[in-house]
Amino acid sequence: MSCIVIRKLRSAFCLGDREGLAFKLFSSFALSLFIILLLQHLAEAAMIRGLLHIPEKIKTEMVELSYQAEVNIQAGDMDELADWERGQKYYLFVLDHNQQVISGRDMHPHFEFKLQFARDIDTIFDNKVNQPIIALPLRTGHTLVIQFPYERHPARYFTYYFTIIQVVIAGLILGALSLLLARYLQTPLNKLKIASHRLAEGDFSVRVGREVGDTVTEFTALANSFDHMTRRINVLSEKQKYLIRDVSHELKTPLARHDLALHLLRRKLPQEYHGLLTRLERESTEMNMLVSEILEYSRLENASYQLKLHPTDLSCLCVLQVEKMQDALMEHQTLCYTAASVEQLALVDRGLILRILNNLIGNAIKYAGEQANIRVSVSATENNELELWVEDDGPGISPQCIETIFDPFTRVQSSREKQSGGYGLGLAIVKEAASIMNGRVGAENLTNGFRVRVKLPTTF
């Protein structure tokens, strides 16, 4: 019956698994309690030995009294001895071998009773305040007995000292245990935290099961669940990528047929229907552009782009691209390159840099406003990088959307979004293109305008 009860209690408090968190916590606290009690007991014993004895000053006084008693006894005048006993600040008597007072003074009954518990001068007191009898043997064969005064008893402050020691011991042990336990438990949690951040950044190769190990059953189960989730997300992500890529590829053929059919139809239809055909051709062109951007983003994201890094003069490329895109500006917009030539060369892919510039300038033309001033610049940073940025004096975007504008298919609901088009892939392609060239992108609102920055590595 008792075994059944014990098993039920262990099951109720999750103590059956020795690798479980509950068992480890229970064991840790039980061990700490044992250590605290043991150390407190040892501290008490050490304090008793170190504090609960006759202070040296009082011991010296008692030895001096024993010497004076011997002198009085040798003088043989018992009345003088009695007067000497009464004149001392301690309650004391000189006794013979039969425990009788030789001076003839009356002894208090309680004092007489305590004579059987008399202690020597090197005794260790109890940890409670009392008035013990100290017996000092004399060279005359007599015994000097002195009542130790309670106001001089070392145990008066023993309780306070021992309480402080108990609190200090408990605090140190619990503090040390808490730090060790926190570190023991924090280590696998930190690994899970780092892994979750890597997973959020798209690293599906992360695994924590082996790193966490079998230290704690619950953490092991959590790590295995995390790894299972990572594998499932990876599979779903790959399926999504393949689906988008395959669908985009499959759309290319019917779109090409559609364009050919429209071209042939234009020849056969009367002039009055050509406006409708023009609209259909424009819609078909936008669909082709969307499919092309999806395929381009898929190539960059899946690392299937054939990267060719070469030392490149960014300033020269920017000037050429700015001149090329002058025809795309609205009537009252301006586009210029504002920086001087930079001596450092960037280690980049020329095709990807042109794509980045085209997307950034194109976005500014679409969304900065009909009278926007757009500026392109290149500058060197302190971290041995080159910074390419495109800014405008448009209305900017809401601060909460800045972190998401580089995600694919993101359409910002703000004053920058026009009816002029856009599929939410332009900045996503910029981010992926910079990433595979070991660069970084960022965006920020200016006091009057908006800026996108691309940081790229140099050749040295």
C-alpha positions as CSV (number, residue, x, y, z in Angstrom):
1,M,0.0,0.0,0.0
2,S,2.8,2.4,0.9
3,C,4.6,1.7,-2.4
4,I,1.4,2.5,-4.3
5,V,1.1,5.8,-2.4
6,I,4.7,6.7,-3.1
7,R,4.3,5.9,-6.8
8,K,1.2,8.1,-7.0
9,L,3.0,11.0,-5.2
10,R,6.0,10.7,-7.5
11,S,3.6,10.7,-10.5
12,A,1.6,13.6,-9.2
13,F,4.7,15.7,-8.7
14,C,6.5,14.5,-11.8
15,L,9.3,12.9,-9.9
16,G,9.3,9.6,-11.7
17,D,11.7,10.8,-14.4
18,R,15.2,11.3,-13.0
19,E,16.1,13.3,-16.1
20,G,13.0,15.5,-15.8
21,L,13.0,19.1,-14.8
22,A,10.8,18.5,-11.7
23,F,13.2,15.8,-10.3
24,K,16.3,18.0,-10.9
25,L,14.7,21.0,-9.3
26,F,13.6,18.9,-6.3
27,S,17.0,17.3,-6.0
28,S,18.7,20.7,-6.2
29,F,16.6,22.3,-3.5
30,A,16.9,19.2,-1.3
31,L,20.7,19.3,-1.6
32,S,20.7,23.0,-0.9
33,L,18.6,22.6,2.2
34,F,20.9,19.8,3.4
35,I,24.0,22.0,2.8
36,I,22.4,25.0,4.5
37,L,21.5,23.0,7.6
38,L,24.9,21.3,7.8
39,L,26.8,24.6,7.4
40,Q,24.6,26.3,10.0
41,H,25.2,23.4,12.4
42,L,29.0,23.6,11.8
43,A,28.8,27.4,12.2
44,E,27.0,27.1,15.5
45,A,29.6,24.7,16.8
46,A,32.4,26.9,15.7
47,M,30.7,30.0,17.3
48,I,30.2,28.1,20.6
49,R,33.9,27.2,20.7
50,G,35.0,30.7,19.6
51,L,32.6,32.9,21.6
52,L,31.1,31.0,24.5
53,H,34.0,31.0,26.9
54,I,35.2,33.3,29.7
55,P,36.7,36.5,28.2
56,E,40.4,36.9,28.8
57,K,39.9,40.0,30.9
58,I,37.5,38.3,33.3
59,K,39.7,35.2,33.4
60,T,42.6,37.4,34.4
61,E,40.5,39.0,37.2
62,M,39.5,35.6,38.5
63,V,43.1,34.3,38.6
64,E,44.0,37.4,40.5
65,L,41.1,36.8,43.0
66,S,42.3,33.2,43.5
67,Y,45.8,34.6,44.4
68,Q,44.3,37.1,46.8
69,A,42.2,34.3,48.4
70,E,45.3,32.2,49.0
71,V,47.1,35.2,50.7
72,N,44.1,35.7,53.0
73,I,43.9,32.0,53.9
74,Q,47.6,31.9,54.6
75,A,47.1,34.9,57.0
76,G,44.7,32.8,59.0
77,D,42.2,35.6,59.7
78,M,38.8,34.3,58.7
79,D,37.0,37.6,59.5
80,E,39.4,39.3,57.2
81,L,38.7,36.7,54.5
82,A,34.9,37.2,55.0
83,D,35.3,41.0,54.6
84,W,37.4,40.4,51.5
85,E,34.7,38.1,50.0
86,R,32.0,40.7,50.6
87,G,34.1,43.5,49.1
88,Q,34.4,41.9,45.6
89,K,32.2,42.7,42.7
90,Y,31.6,39.0,42.1
91,Y,29.5,36.7,44.4
92,L,32.2,34.3,45.6
93,F,33.2,32.0,48.5
94,V,36.2,30.0,49.5
95,L,35.3,26.3,50.2
96,D,37.1,23.4,51.9
97,H,37.2,19.9,50.5
98,N,33.7,19.3,52.1
99,Q,32.2,22.2,50.1
100,Q,31.8,24.3,53.3
101,V,32.5,28.0,53.5
102,I,35.6,28.5,55.6
103,S,34.9,32.2,56.3
104,G,31.6,31.5,58.0
105,R,29.5,33.6,55.7
106,D,26.0,32.4,54.8
107,M,25.5,31.0,51.3
108,H,22.4,31.5,49.2
109,P,20.6,28.1,48.9
110,H,20.4,28.5,45.1
111,F,24.1,29.1,44.9
112,E,24.7,26.0,47.1
113,F,22.5,23.9,44.8
114,K,24.5,25.0,41.8
115,L,27.8,24.0,43.3
116,Q,27.3,20.5,42.0
117,F,27.4,22.0,38.5
118,A,30.6,24.1,39.0
119,R,32.8,24.5,36.0
120,D,36.5,25.1,35.6
121,I,37.9,28.4,34.3
122,D,38.4,27.0,30.7
123,T,34.8,25.8,30.4
124,I,32.6,26.4,27.3
125,F,29.3,28.0,28.1
126,D,25.8,27.1,26.8
127,N,24.3,29.4,24.2
128,K,21.8,30.7,26.7
129,V,22.5,33.4,29.3
130,N,22.8,32.1,32.8
131,Q,25.0,32.5,35.9
132,P,27.3,29.4,36.0
133,I,29.6,28.7,39.0
134,I,33.3,28.9,38.2
135,A,35.6,26.8,40.5
136,L,39.3,27.7,40.8
137,P,41.4,25.2,42.9
138,L,43.8,27.0,45.3
139,R,47.3,25.9,46.2
140,T,46.1,25.7,49.9
141,G,43.8,22.8,49.0
142,H,40.7,25.0,49.1
143,T,38.5,26.0,46.2
144,L,37.4,29.5,45.2
145,V,33.9,29.5,43.6
146,I,32.7,32.5,41.7
147,Q,29.3,33.2,40.3
148,F,29.8,34.4,36.7
149,P,27.7,37.6,36.2
150,Y,24.9,37.3,33.6
151,E,25.6,40.8,32.3
152,R,29.1,39.7,31.2
153,H,27.9,36.4,29.7
154,P,29.1,36.0,26.1
155,A,25.8,34.3,25.1
156,R,24.0,37.6,25.4
157,Y,24.7,38.4,21.8
158,F,25.1,34.9,20.5
159,T,21.5,34.7,19.2
160,Y,22.0,37.9,17.1
161,Y,25.3,36.8,15.7
162,F,24.1,33.3,14.9
163,T,20.9,34.7,13.2
164,I,23.1,36.8,11.0
165,I,25.3,33.8,10.2
166,Q,22.2,31.7,9.4
167,V,20.9,34.4,7.0
168,V,24.3,34.8,5.4
169,I,24.8,31.1,4.9
170,A,21.3,30.6,3.5
171,G,21.7,33.6,1.2
172,L,25.1,32.4,-0.1
173,I,24.0,28.8,-0.7
174,L,20.7,29.8,-2.3
175,G,22.4,32.5,-4.4
176,A,25.1,30.1,-5.6
177,L,22.4,27.4,-6.3
178,S,20.2,29.9,-8.2
179,L,23.1,31.0,-10.3
180,L,24.2,27.4,-11.1
181,L,20.6,26.4,-11.8
182,A,19.9,29.4,-13.9
183,R,23.0,28.8,-15.9
184,Y,22.1,25.1,-16.2
185,L,18.6,25.9,-17.5
186,Q,19.6,29.0,-19.5
187,T,22.1,27.2,-21.7
188,P,19.6,25.1,-23.7
189,L,17.2,28.0,-23.7
190,N,19.8,30.3,-25.2
191,K,20.5,27.6,-27.9
192,L,16.8,27.5,-28.7
193,K,16.7,31.3,-28.8
194,I,19.7,31.5,-31.2
195,A,18.2,28.8,-33.3
196,S,14.8,30.5,-33.5
197,H,16.5,33.7,-34.7
198,R,18.4,31.8,-37.3
199,L,15.2,30.2,-38.4
200,A,13.5,33.6,-38.6
201,E,16.3,34.7,-40.9
202,G,15.6,31.8,-43.2
203,D,18.3,29.3,-42.1
204,F,16.4,26.0,-42.2
205,S,19.6,24.0,-41.6
206,V,19.6,24.8,-37.9
207,R,19.2,21.9,-35.5
208,V,19.3,22.0,-31.7
209,G,18.5,18.5,-30.7
210,R,22.1,17.4,-30.5
211,E,23.3,20.7,-28.9
212,V,20.7,20.5,-26.1
213,G,21.4,16.8,-25.6
214,D,19.7,14.6,-23.0
215,T,20.3,16.8,-19.9
216,V,16.7,17.6,-19.2
217,T,13.8,15.5,-20.6
218,E,11.5,18.5,-21.2
219,F,14.2,20.5,-23.0
220,T,15.1,17.5,-25.1
221,A,11.5,17.1,-26.1
222,L,11.2,20.8,-26.9
223,A,14.4,20.7,-29.0
224,N,13.2,17.7,-30.9
225,S,9.8,19.4,-31.5
226,F,11.7,22.5,-32.7
227,D,13.8,20.4,-35.1
228,H,10.7,18.7,-36.4
229,M,9.1,22.2,-36.9
230,T,12.2,23.4,-38.7
231,R,12.1,20.5,-41.1
232,R,8.4,20.9,-41.8
233,I,8.8,24.7,-42.4
234,N,11.8,24.0,-44.7
235,V,9.7,21.5,-46.8
236,L,6.8,23.9,-47.0
237,S,9.0,26.7,-48.0
238,E,10.7,24.7,-50.7
239,K,7.3,23.6,-52.0
240,Q,6.2,27.2,-52.1
241,K,9.3,28.3,-53.9
242,Y,9.0,25.5,-56.4
243,L,5.3,26.2,-56.9
244,I,5.9,29.9,-57.6
245,R,8.8,29.2,-59.9
246,D,7.0,26.4,-61.8
247,V,3.8,28.4,-62.1
248,S,5.8,31.4,-63.4
249,H,7.6,29.2,-66.0
250,E,4.3,27.7,-67.1
251,L,2.7,31.1,-67.5
252,K,5.4,32.2,-69.9
253,T,4.2,30.0,-72.7
254,P,0.5,31.0,-72.7
255,L,1.5,34.6,-72.3
256,A,3.7,34.4,-75.4
257,R,0.8,32.8,-77.3
258,H,-1.5,35.5,-76.0
259,D,0.8,38.2,-77.3
260,L,1.0,36.5,-80.7
261,A,-2.7,36.2,-80.9
262,L,-3.2,39.9,-80.1
263,H,-0.7,40.8,-82.7
264,L,-2.5,38.7,-85.4
265,L,-5.9,39.9,-84.2
266,R,-4.8,43.6,-84.6
267,R,-4.3,43.0,-88.4
268,K,-7.8,41.5,-88.8
269,L,-9.9,43.7,-86.7
270,P,-11.3,47.1,-87.8
271,Q,-9.6,50.3,-86.5
272,E,-12.4,51.0,-84.1
273,Y,-11.4,47.9,-82.0
274,H,-7.7,48.8,-81.8
275,G,-8.1,50.7,-78.5
276,L,-9.4,47.6,-76.8
277,L,-6.5,45.6,-78.2
278,T,-4.0,48.2,-76.9
279,R,-5.5,47.8,-73.5
280,L,-5.2,44.0,-73.7
281,E,-1.6,44.3,-74.8
282,R,-0.8,46.6,-71.9
283,E,-2.3,44.1,-69.4
284,S,-0.4,41.3,-71.1
285,T,2.8,43.3,-70.8
286,E,2.3,43.9,-67.1
287,M,1.6,40.2,-66.6
288,N,4.9,39.4,-68.4
289,M,6.8,41.9,-66.2
290,L,5.3,40.3,-63.1
291,V,6.3,36.8,-64.2
292,S,9.8,38.0,-65.1
293,E,10.2,39.6,-61.7
294,I,9.0,36.5,-59.9
295,L,11.5,34.3,-61.8
296,E,14.3,36.8,-61.1
297,Y,13.5,36.8,-57.4
298,S,13.3,33.0,-57.4
299,R,16.7,32.8,-59.1
300,L,18.3,35.1,-56.5
301,E,16.6,33.5,-53.5
302,N,17.5,30.0,-54.5
303,A,21.1,30.9,-55.2
304,S,20.8,29.7,-58.8
305,Y,22.1,33.0,-60.2
306,Q,25.6,32.7,-61.7
307,L,27.4,35.3,-59.6
308,K,30.4,37.1,-61.3
309,L,32.2,39.4,-58.9
310,H,34.5,42.0,-60.3
311,P,36.1,45.2,-59.1
312,T,33.7,47.9,-60.3
313,D,33.6,51.7,-60.2
314,L,30.1,52.3,-58.7
315,S,30.2,56.0,-59.5
316,C,30.6,55.4,-63.2
317,L,27.7,52.9,-63.2
318,C,25.5,55.3,-61.3
319,V,26.2,58.1,-63.8
320,L,25.4,55.8,-66.7
321,Q,22.2,54.5,-65.1
322,V,21.0,58.0,-64.2
323,E,21.4,59.2,-67.8
324,K,19.7,56.1,-69.1
325,M,16.6,56.6,-66.9
326,Q,16.0,60.3,-67.7
327,D,13.4,59.3,-70.2
328,A,11.4,57.4,-67.6
329,L,10.9,60.6,-65.4
330,M,7.6,62.3,-65.2
331,E,7.3,65.8,-66.6
332,H,8.3,67.7,-63.4
333,Q,10.6,65.2,-61.8
334,T,14.4,65.5,-61.7
335,L,17.1,62.8,-61.4
336,C,20.8,63.4,-60.7
337,Y,24.0,61.9,-59.4
338,T,25.2,64.1,-56.5
339,A,28.5,62.7,-55.3
340,A,32.1,63.1,-56.5
341,S,34.0,60.1,-57.8
342,V,35.0,57.5,-55.1
343,E,38.5,56.0,-55.3
344,Q,37.6,52.6,-53.9
345,L,36.3,49.9,-56.2
346,A,33.4,47.7,-55.2
347,L,33.6,43.9,-55.5
348,V,30.2,43.3,-57.1
349,D,28.3,41.8,-60.0
350,R,27.8,44.4,-62.6
351,G,24.4,43.0,-63.8
352,L,23.0,42.9,-60.2
353,I,24.2,46.5,-59.5
354,L,22.4,47.7,-62.6
355,R,19.3,45.8,-61.5
356,I,19.5,47.4,-58.0
357,L,19.9,50.9,-59.4
358,N,17.0,50.3,-61.9
359,N,14.7,49.1,-59.2
360,L,15.5,51.8,-56.7
361,I,15.3,54.7,-59.2
362,G,12.2,53.1,-60.7
363,N,10.5,52.9,-57.3
364,A,11.4,56.6,-56.6
365,I,9.9,57.6,-59.9
366,K,6.7,55.8,-59.3
367,Y,6.0,56.7,-55.7
368,A,7.9,59.9,-54.7
369,G,5.4,62.2,-56.4
370,E,5.0,64.0,-59.7
371,Q,7.4,66.8,-58.7
372,A,10.0,64.8,-56.8
373,N,13.7,65.4,-56.9
374,I,15.6,62.1,-56.9
375,R,19.3,61.9,-56.0
376,V,21.7,59.0,-56.4
377,S,25.1,59.0,-54.5
378,V,28.0,56.8,-53.6
379,S,30.2,57.3,-50.5
380,A,32.9,55.3,-48.5
381,T,32.1,54.2,-45.0
382,E,34.5,53.7,-42.0
383,N,34.0,49.9,-42.2
384,N,35.8,49.4,-45.5
385,E,32.5,49.4,-47.4
386,L,30.9,51.5,-50.2
387,E,27.4,52.9,-49.6
388,L,25.1,53.4,-52.5
389,W,21.9,55.3,-51.8
390,V,18.9,56.6,-53.6
391,E,16.8,59.3,-51.9
392,D,13.8,61.5,-52.9
393,D,11.9,64.4,-51.3
394,G,8.6,62.6,-51.5
395,P,6.2,61.9,-48.6
396,G,8.1,58.8,-47.2
397,I,6.3,55.8,-45.6
398,S,4.9,55.0,-42.2
399,P,7.7,54.0,-39.7
400,Q,6.1,50.6,-38.9
401,C,6.3,49.6,-42.5
402,I,10.1,50.3,-43.0
403,E,11.1,46.8,-41.6
404,T,8.8,45.0,-44.1
405,I,9.3,46.8,-47.4
406,F,12.1,44.4,-48.4
407,D,9.8,41.4,-48.0
408,P,8.4,39.9,-51.3
409,F,4.9,41.0,-52.4
410,T,4.8,43.8,-49.8
411,R,2.5,46.7,-50.8
412,V,2.8,49.7,-48.4
413,Q,-0.5,51.4,-47.8
414,S,0.7,55.0,-47.7
415,S,1.1,58.1,-49.7
416,R,3.9,56.4,-51.6
417,E,1.6,53.8,-53.2
418,K,0.2,55.0,-56.5
419,Q,-2.1,53.5,-59.1
420,S,1.0,53.4,-61.3
421,G,1.8,49.8,-60.7
422,G,4.2,47.7,-58.7
423,Y,4.1,44.1,-57.5
424,G,6.0,44.3,-54.2
425,L,9.1,42.6,-55.6
426,G,11.3,45.4,-56.6
427,L,12.9,46.0,-53.1
428,A,12.8,42.3,-52.4
429,I,15.0,41.7,-55.4
430,V,17.3,44.6,-54.2
431,K,17.7,42.9,-50.9
432,E,18.4,39.4,-52.4
433,A,20.8,40.9,-54.9
434,A,22.8,42.7,-52.2
435,S,22.8,39.7,-50.0
436,I,24.4,37.3,-52.5
437,M,27.1,40.0,-53.0
438,N,27.7,40.1,-49.2
439,G,26.0,43.4,-48.9
440,R,23.2,44.9,-46.8
441,V,20.2,47.1,-47.4
442,G,18.4,49.6,-45.2
443,A,15.7,52.2,-45.5
444,E,14.9,55.4,-43.5
445,N,12.5,58.3,-43.6
446,L,14.2,61.7,-43.9
447,T,12.9,65.0,-42.7
448,N,11.6,65.6,-46.2
449,G,11.8,62.4,-48.1
450,F,12.8,58.8,-48.1
451,R,16.2,57.0,-48.6
452,V,17.3,53.5,-49.4
453,R,20.9,52.5,-48.6
454,V,22.9,49.6,-50.1
455,K,26.2,48.8,-48.4
456,L,28.6,46.8,-50.6
457,P,32.1,45.3,-50.0
458,T,35.2,46.8,-51.5
459,T,38.2,45.1,-53.1
460,F,40.4,45.7,-50.0
